[in-house]
Amino acid sequence: MTQFEMVVYILHCADGSYYVGSTKQDIEARVWEHNNLPLDNYTATRRPVRLVFAEAFDRITDAIARERQIKGWSRRKKEALIALAYESLPELSRRGHLVPKSRDVDC
């Protein structure tokens, strides 16, 4: 079994929002910290939180890039990722929303 360097994760917060983070420690331990330690961060006032997505990376640089990518996504795109609906991700990109869909035109 491979030991991963870093995990990118998404938490669903009690207020319905999502938190995207990354950790080098065991993911269950990190979620426990979000729920129990007196942290002064986004999740501190949005407890309890629950893990809804995790993705492991061998290289820290890949994990950091993925975390930044996901943080820039819309709520709908994050929810598609959580649902593992990978085929929906391209159509949910911001660029995809700016391009009007082609229409069939009768000539």
DSSP file (Angstrom, degrees, kcal/mol; ACC not computed):
  #  RESIDUE AA STRUCTURE BP1 BP2  ACC     N-H-->O    O-->H-N    N-H-->O    O-->H-N    TCO  KAPPA ALPHA  PHI   PSI    X-CA   Y-CA   Z-CA
    1    1 A M              0   0    0      0, 0.0     2,-0.3     0, 0.0     0, 0.0   0.000 360.0 360.0 360.0 139.0    0.0    0.0    0.0
    2    2 A T        -     0   0    0      1,-0.0     2,-0.7     0, 0.0    56,-0.0  -0.608 360.0-137.7 -84.1 137.9    1.3    3.5   -0.9
    3    3 A Q        -     0   0    0     -2,-0.3     2,-0.2    55,-0.0    -1,-0.0  -0.867  24.4-143.4 -92.9 115.5    1.8    6.1    1.7
    4    4 A F        -     0   0    0     -2,-0.7    54,-0.2     1,-0.1     3,-0.1  -0.520   7.5-145.3 -82.3 147.5    0.4    9.4    0.3
    5    5 A E  S    S+     0   0    0     52,-1.2     2,-0.3     1,-0.2    53,-0.2   0.865  77.2   5.8 -75.7 -38.9    2.1   12.7    1.1
    6    6 A M  E     -A   57   0A   0     51,-2.0    51,-2.9    53,-0.1     2,-0.4  -0.994  56.7-148.2-152.5 150.3   -1.0   14.8    1.2
    7    7 A V  E     -AB  56  23A   0     16,-2.7    16,-2.1    -2,-0.3     2,-0.4  -0.983   8.4-153.3-123.0 131.9   -4.8   14.7    1.0
    8    8 A V  E     +AB  55  22A   0     47,-2.8    47,-2.5    -2,-0.4     2,-0.3  -0.876  28.5 179.2 -97.7 135.7   -7.1   17.3   -0.4
    9    9 A Y  E     -AB  54  21A   0     12,-2.8    12,-2.4    -2,-0.4     2,-0.4  -0.935  27.4-144.7-140.5 159.1  -10.5   17.3    1.2
   10   10 A I  E     -AB  53  20A   0     43,-2.3    42,-2.6    -2,-0.3    43,-1.3  -0.994  16.0-161.3-124.3 130.9  -13.9   18.9    1.2
   11   11 A L  E     -AB  51  19A   0      8,-2.9     8,-2.2    -2,-0.4     2,-0.6  -0.891  13.5-140.0-108.6 141.0  -15.9   19.3    4.4
   12   12 A H  E     -AB  50  18A   0     38,-3.0    38,-1.9    -2,-0.4     6,-0.2  -0.905  27.4-147.6 -97.2 121.8  -19.7   20.0    4.4
   13   13 A C    >   -     0   0    0      4,-3.1     3,-2.2    -2,-0.6    36,-0.2  -0.469  23.3-109.3 -91.9 161.0  -20.3   22.5    7.2
   14   14 A A  T 3  S+     0   0    0     32,-2.4    33,-0.1    34,-0.5    -1,-0.1   0.765 118.5  56.8 -59.3 -27.9  -23.4   22.8    9.5
   15   15 A D  T 3  S-     0   0    0     31,-0.3    -1,-0.3     2,-0.1     3,-0.1   0.401 122.6-104.5 -85.8   4.5  -24.4   26.1    7.7
   16   16 A G  S <  S+     0   0    0     -3,-2.2    -2,-0.1     1,-0.3     2,-0.1   0.352  82.1 123.6  92.3  -6.2  -24.4   24.3    4.3
   17   17 A S        -     0   0    0     -5,-0.1    -4,-3.1    29,-0.1     2,-0.4  -0.318  56.3-124.2 -82.4 170.0  -21.2   25.8    3.1
   18   18 A Y  E     -B   12   0A   0     -6,-0.2     2,-0.4    -3,-0.1    -6,-0.2  -0.911  13.5-157.9-116.0 144.6  -18.1   23.8    1.9
   19   19 A Y  E     -B   11   0A   0     -8,-2.2    -8,-2.9    -2,-0.4     2,-0.5  -0.988   6.2-159.6-120.3 129.1  -14.6   24.1    3.1
   20   20 A V  E     +B   10   0A   0     -2,-0.4     2,-0.3   -10,-0.2   -10,-0.2  -0.929  27.4 145.1-109.2 129.6  -11.7   22.9    1.0
   21   21 A G  E     -B    9   0A   0    -12,-2.4   -12,-2.8    -2,-0.5     2,-0.3  -0.863  33.5-135.7-148.1-178.2   -8.4   22.1    2.6
   22   22 A S  E     -B    8   0A   0     -2,-0.3     2,-0.3   -14,-0.3   -14,-0.2  -0.983  17.5-177.1-145.3 155.3   -5.4   19.8    2.5
   23   23 A T  E     -B    7   0A   0    -16,-2.1   -16,-2.7    -2,-0.3     4,-0.1  -0.995  30.7-152.4-152.3 153.0   -3.4   17.9    5.1
   24   24 A K  S    S+     0   0    0     -2,-0.3     2,-0.1   -18,-0.2     3,-0.1   0.529  81.5  78.5 -97.2 -12.6   -0.4   15.7    5.5
   25   25 A Q  S    S-     0   0    0      1,-0.2   -18,-0.1   -18,-0.1    -2,-0.1  -0.331 104.1 -63.3 -90.8 175.4   -1.9   14.0    8.5
   26   26 A D     >  -     0   0    0      1,-0.1     4,-2.0    -2,-0.1     3,-0.2  -0.356  47.2-133.5 -57.2 132.0   -4.5   11.3    8.7
   27   27 A I  H  > S+     0   0    0      1,-0.2     4,-2.4     2,-0.2     5,-0.2   0.867 103.4  53.9 -64.1 -37.8   -7.7   12.7    7.3
   28   28 A E  H  > S+     0   0    0      1,-0.2     4,-2.1     2,-0.2    -1,-0.2   0.891 109.0  49.9 -63.3 -37.5   -9.9   11.4   10.1
   29   29 A A  H  > S+     0   0    0     -3,-0.2     4,-2.1     2,-0.2    -1,-0.2   0.889 109.9  50.8 -66.4 -38.7   -7.7   13.1   12.6
   30   30 A R  H  X S+     0   0    0     -4,-2.0     4,-2.2     2,-0.2    -2,-0.2   0.907 109.7  49.3 -67.1 -41.0   -7.8   16.4   10.7
   31   31 A V  H  X S+     0   0    0     -4,-2.4     4,-1.8     1,-0.2    -1,-0.2   0.911 109.0  53.7 -63.4 -41.2  -11.7   16.2   10.5
   32   32 A W  H  X S+     0   0    0     -4,-2.1     4,-1.8     1,-0.2     5,-0.3   0.919 107.3  51.5 -57.9 -43.9  -11.7   15.6   14.3
   33   33 A E  H  X S+     0   0    0     -4,-2.1     4,-2.1     1,-0.2     6,-0.3   0.918 106.6  53.3 -60.2 -43.9   -9.5   18.7   14.8
   34   34 A H  H  < S+     0   0    0     -4,-2.2    -1,-0.2     1,-0.2    -2,-0.2   0.867 116.6  39.7 -58.6 -35.2  -12.0   20.8   12.7
   35   35 A N  H  < S+     0   0    0     -4,-1.8    -1,-0.2    -5,-0.1    -2,-0.2   0.703 129.7  22.7 -87.0 -20.7  -14.8   19.6   14.9
   36   36 A N  H  < S+     0   0    0     -4,-1.8    -3,-0.2    -3,-0.2    -2,-0.2   0.718  94.9  85.2-124.8 -27.7  -13.1   19.7   18.3
   37   37 A L  S  < S-     0   0    0     -4,-2.1     2,-2.7    -5,-0.3     0, 0.0  -0.510  81.4-111.8 -84.1 150.8  -10.1   22.0   18.7
   38   38 A P        +     0   0    0      0, 0.0     2,-0.2     0, 0.0    -1,-0.1  -0.376  56.9 165.5 -77.2  65.9  -10.4   25.7   19.5
   39   39 A L        -     0   0    0     -2,-2.7     2,-0.9    -6,-0.3     0, 0.0  -0.562  38.8-140.7 -82.9 146.9   -9.2   26.7   16.0
   40   40 A D        +     0   0    0     -2,-0.2     2,-0.2     4,-0.1    -1,-0.1  -0.668  64.8 102.8-104.6  74.6   -9.7   30.2   14.8
   41   41 A N  S >  S-     0   0    0     -2,-0.9     3,-1.0    -7,-0.1     4,-0.5  -0.770  88.1 -73.4-142.5-173.4  -10.6   29.4   11.2
   42   42 A Y  G >  S+     0   0    0      1,-0.3     3,-0.6    -2,-0.2     4,-0.1   0.858 125.2  47.3 -55.8 -42.1  -13.5   29.1    8.8
   43   43 A T  G >  S+     0   0    0      1,-0.2     3,-1.6     2,-0.1    -1,-0.3   0.649  88.1  86.1 -79.8 -13.7  -14.9   25.9   10.3
   44   44 A A  G <  S+     0   0    0     -3,-1.0     3,-0.4     1,-0.3    -1,-0.2   0.840 100.3  33.9 -58.0 -35.8  -14.8   27.0   13.9
   45   45 A T  G <  S+     0   0    0     -3,-0.6    -1,-0.3    -4,-0.5    -2,-0.1   0.286 114.1  61.9-101.5   9.5  -18.2   28.7   13.7
   46   46 A R  S <  S-     0   0    0     -3,-1.6   -32,-2.4    -4,-0.1   -31,-0.3  -0.051  86.0-179.5-125.3  31.4  -19.7   26.2   11.3
   47   47 A R        +     0   0    0     -3,-0.4     2,-0.1   -34,-0.2   -34,-0.1  -0.501  47.5  50.9 -85.1 153.6  -19.5   23.0   13.3
   48   48 A P  S    S-     0   0    0      0, 0.0   -34,-0.5     0, 0.0     2,-0.3   0.565  70.7-178.1 -78.9 157.0  -20.2   20.2   13.1
   49   49 A V        -     0   0    0    -36,-0.2     2,-0.4   -18,-0.2   -36,-0.2  -0.851   8.3-159.2-114.4 154.6  -18.4   19.5    9.8
   50   50 A R  E     -A   12   0A   0    -38,-1.9   -38,-3.0    -2,-0.3     2,-0.3  -0.997  24.2-111.4-136.6 144.7  -18.3   16.2    7.9
   51   51 A L  E     +A   11   0A   0     -2,-0.4   -40,-0.2   -40,-0.2     3,-0.1  -0.554  38.4 164.0 -72.9 126.2  -16.0   14.8    5.3
   52   52 A V  E     +     0   0A   0    -42,-2.6     2,-0.3     1,-0.4   -41,-0.2   0.514  64.3  18.9-119.6 -11.5  -17.7   14.6    1.9
   53   53 A F  E     +A   10   0A   0    -43,-1.3   -43,-2.3    30,-0.0    -1,-0.4  -0.965  55.7 176.1-159.5 141.6  -14.7   14.2   -0.4
   54   54 A A  E     -A    9   0A   0     -2,-0.3     2,-0.4   -45,-0.2   -45,-0.2  -0.988   4.1-174.9-148.3 142.0  -11.0   13.3   -0.2
   55   55 A E  E     -A    8   0A   0    -47,-2.5   -47,-2.8    -2,-0.3     2,-0.3  -0.985  16.7-144.5-139.5 123.8   -8.3   12.8   -2.9
   56   56 A A  E     -A    7   0A   0     -2,-0.4     2,-0.4   -49,-0.2   -49,-0.2  -0.655  13.2-166.5 -95.6 146.2   -4.8   11.6   -2.1
   57   57 A F  E     -A    6   0A   0    -51,-2.9   -51,-2.0    -2,-0.3   -52,-1.2  -0.982  23.2-152.4-132.5 141.2   -1.6   12.8   -3.8
   58   58 A D  S    S+     0   0    0     -2,-0.4     2,-0.5   -54,-0.2    -1,-0.1   0.802  88.5  54.3 -76.2 -31.5    1.9   11.4   -3.8
   59   59 A R  S  > S-     0   0    0      1,-0.1     4,-1.8   -53,-0.1     3,-0.4  -0.907  71.6-146.8-113.1 131.0    3.4   14.9   -4.5
   60   60 A I  H  > S+     0   0    0     -2,-0.5     4,-2.6     1,-0.2     5,-0.2   0.872 100.5  57.7 -59.5 -39.5    2.7   17.9   -2.3
   61   61 A T  H  > S+     0   0    0      1,-0.2     4,-1.9     2,-0.2    -1,-0.2   0.876 105.9  49.6 -62.5 -36.7    2.9   20.2   -5.2
   62   62 A D  H  > S+     0   0    0     -3,-0.4     4,-2.2     2,-0.2    -1,-0.2   0.902 111.1  49.8 -67.0 -40.6    0.1   18.3   -7.0
   63   63 A A  H  X S+     0   0    0     -4,-1.8     4,-2.7     2,-0.2    -2,-0.2   0.912 110.2  49.4 -64.9 -43.1   -2.1   18.5   -3.9
   64   64 A I  H  X S+     0   0    0     -4,-2.6     4,-2.2     1,-0.2    -1,-0.2   0.907 111.5  49.4 -63.7 -41.2   -1.6   22.2   -3.5
   65   65 A A  H  X S+     0   0    0     -4,-1.9     4,-2.1    -5,-0.2    -1,-0.2   0.907 112.4  47.9 -63.7 -41.6   -2.4   22.8   -7.1
   66   66 A R  H  X S+     0   0    0     -4,-2.2     4,-2.7     2,-0.2     5,-0.2   0.903 109.7  52.3 -67.2 -41.4   -5.6   20.7   -6.8
   67   67 A E  H  X S+     0   0    0     -4,-2.7     4,-2.4     1,-0.2    -2,-0.2   0.937 111.4  46.8 -59.7 -46.7   -6.7   22.5   -3.6
   68   68 A R  H  X S+     0   0    0     -4,-2.2     4,-1.2     1,-0.2    -1,-0.2   0.898 111.6  52.3 -61.9 -40.6   -6.3   25.9   -5.3
   69   69 A Q  H >< S+     0   0    0     -4,-2.1     3,-0.7     1,-0.2     4,-0.3   0.953 111.8  44.3 -60.3 -50.8   -8.2   24.6   -8.3
   70   70 A I  H >< S+     0   0    0     -4,-2.7     3,-1.8     1,-0.2    -2,-0.2   0.880 107.0  59.7 -64.6 -38.7  -11.1   23.3   -6.3
   71   71 A K  H 3< S+     0   0    0     -4,-2.4    -1,-0.2     1,-0.3    -2,-0.2   0.804 103.5  53.6 -59.6 -28.3  -11.3   26.5   -4.1
   72   72 A G  T << S+     0   0    0     -4,-1.2    -1,-0.3    -3,-0.7    -2,-0.2   0.516  91.6 101.1 -83.6  -4.6  -11.9   28.5   -7.3
   73   73 A W  S <  S-     0   0    0     -3,-1.8    20,-0.1    -4,-0.3    -3,-0.0  -0.408  76.6-108.0 -82.5 156.1  -14.8   26.3   -8.4
   74   74 A S     >  -     0   0    0     18,-0.3     4,-2.2    -2,-0.1     5,-0.2  -0.275  34.0-105.8 -70.7 164.8  -18.5   27.2   -8.0
   75   75 A R  H  > S+     0   0    0      1,-0.2     4,-2.5     2,-0.2     5,-0.2   0.915 121.3  53.4 -58.2 -44.7  -20.7   25.4   -5.5
   76   76 A R  H  > S+     0   0    0      1,-0.2     4,-1.8     2,-0.2    -1,-0.2   0.881 108.8  48.6 -61.2 -39.0  -22.3   23.4   -8.2
   77   77 A K  H  > S+     0   0    0      2,-0.2     4,-2.1    15,-0.2    -1,-0.2   0.896 110.4  50.7 -70.4 -39.1  -19.0   22.2   -9.6
   78   78 A K  H  X S+     0   0    0     -4,-2.2     4,-2.6     1,-0.2    -2,-0.2   0.908 109.8  51.3 -62.0 -40.9  -17.8   21.2   -6.1
   79   79 A E  H  X S+     0   0    0     -4,-2.5     4,-1.9     1,-0.2    -1,-0.2   0.856 107.5  52.4 -66.3 -34.4  -21.1   19.3   -5.6
   80   80 A A  H  <>S+     0   0    0     -4,-1.8     5,-2.9     2,-0.2    -1,-0.2   0.908 110.5  48.5 -65.3 -41.1  -20.5   17.5   -9.0
   81   81 A L  H ><5S+     0   0    0     -4,-2.1     3,-1.6     3,-0.2    -2,-0.2   0.928 109.8  51.3 -63.1 -45.0  -17.0   16.5   -7.8
   82   82 A I  H 3<5S+     0   0    0     -4,-2.6    -1,-0.2     1,-0.3    -2,-0.2   0.876 110.8  48.8 -59.4 -38.0  -18.4   15.3   -4.5
   83   83 A A  T 3<5S-     0   0    0     -4,-1.9    -1,-0.3    -5,-0.2    -2,-0.2   0.452 113.4-122.6 -80.0  -0.6  -20.9   13.2   -6.4
   84   84 A L  T < 5 +     0   0    0     -3,-1.6     2,-1.4    -4,-0.2     3,-0.2   0.798  61.9 148.9  60.2  31.2  -18.1   11.9   -8.6
   85   85 A A    >>< +     0   0    0     -5,-2.9     3,-1.8     1,-0.2     4,-0.6  -0.520  10.5 162.7 -91.1  65.7  -19.9   13.2  -11.6
   86   86 A Y  G >4  +     0   0    0     -2,-1.4     3,-0.9     1,-0.3    -1,-0.2   0.795  66.2  64.2 -59.6 -31.3  -16.7   13.9  -13.5
   87   87 A E  G 34 S+     0   0    0      1,-0.2     4,-0.4    -3,-0.2    -1,-0.3   0.733 100.3  54.0 -66.8 -20.5  -18.5   14.1  -16.8
   88   88 A S  G <> S+     0   0    0     -3,-1.8     4,-1.1     1,-0.2    -1,-0.2   0.660  86.0  84.6 -84.5 -18.2  -20.4   17.2  -15.6
   89   89 A L  T X< S+     0   0    0     -3,-0.9     3,-0.7    -4,-0.6     4,-0.3   0.889  85.6  51.6 -58.9 -45.7  -17.3   19.2  -14.6
   90   90 A P  G >4 S+     0   0    0      0, 0.0     3,-1.3     0, 0.0     6,-0.3   0.910 109.5  49.6 -60.5 -40.4  -16.5   20.7  -18.0
   91   91 A E  G 34 S+     0   0    0     -4,-0.4    -2,-0.2     1,-0.3    -3,-0.1   0.709 107.6  56.2 -71.8 -17.5  -20.0   22.1  -18.5
   92   92 A L  G << S+     0   0    0     -4,-1.1   -18,-0.3    -3,-0.7    -1,-0.3   0.394  81.0 115.2 -92.9   2.5  -19.9   23.6  -15.0
   93   93 A S  S <> S-     0   0    0     -3,-1.3     4,-1.3    -4,-0.3     3,-0.1  -0.391  77.4-119.5 -70.4 152.5  -16.8   25.6  -15.6
   94   94 A R  H  > S+     0   0    0      1,-0.2     4,-0.9     2,-0.2     3,-0.4   0.889 115.6  53.4 -58.9 -40.6  -17.1   29.4  -15.6
   95   95 A R  H >> S+     0   0    0      1,-0.2     4,-1.0     2,-0.2     3,-0.6   0.881 104.1  56.3 -62.5 -37.8  -16.0   29.6  -19.2
   96   96 A G  H 34 S+     0   0    0     -6,-0.3    -1,-0.2     1,-0.2     3,-0.2   0.821 104.3  52.9 -63.8 -31.2  -18.6   27.1  -20.2
   97   97 A H  H 3< S+     0   0    0     -4,-1.3    -1,-0.2    -3,-0.4    -2,-0.2   0.717 105.1  55.7 -76.6 -20.1  -21.3   29.3  -18.7
   98   98 A L  H << S+     0   0    0     -4,-0.9    -1,-0.2    -3,-0.6    -2,-0.2   0.699  91.2  80.4 -85.0 -19.9  -20.1   32.3  -20.8
   99   99 A V  S  < S-     0   0    0     -4,-1.0     3,-0.1    -3,-0.2     2,-0.0  -0.783  83.2-129.3 -91.9 119.6  -20.4   30.5  -24.1
  100  100 A P        -     0   0    0      0, 0.0     2,-0.2     0, 0.0    -2,-0.1  -0.376  27.7-108.7 -66.5 145.0  -23.9   30.5  -25.4
  101  101 A K        -     0   0    0      1,-0.1     2,-0.1    -4,-0.1    -4,-0.0  -0.495  36.9-108.1 -73.4 141.8  -25.2   27.1  -26.5
  102  102 A S        -     0   0    0     -2,-0.2     2,-0.4    -3,-0.1    -1,-0.1  -0.394  33.5-149.3 -69.7 147.5  -25.6   26.7  -30.2
  103  103 A R        -     0   0    0     -2,-0.1     2,-0.5    -3,-0.1    -1,-0.0  -0.895  18.0-113.9-117.7 146.7  -29.1   26.5  -31.6
  104  104 A D        -     0   0    0     -2,-0.4     2,-0.5     2,-0.0     0, 0.0  -0.679  36.1-162.4 -76.4 128.8  -30.4   24.7  -34.6
  105  105 A V        -     0   0    0     -2,-0.5     2,-0.5     2,-0.0    -1,-0.0  -0.956  12.8-137.9-118.8 128.7  -31.6   27.3  -37.1
  106  106 A D              0   0    0     -2,-0.5    -2,-0.0     1,-0.1     0, 0.0  -0.712 360.0 360.0 -81.9 129.3  -33.9   26.5  -39.9
  107  107 A C              0   0    0     -2,-0.5    -1,-0.1     0, 0.0    -2,-0.0   0.404 360.0 360.0-105.8 360.0  -32.8   28.2  -43.1
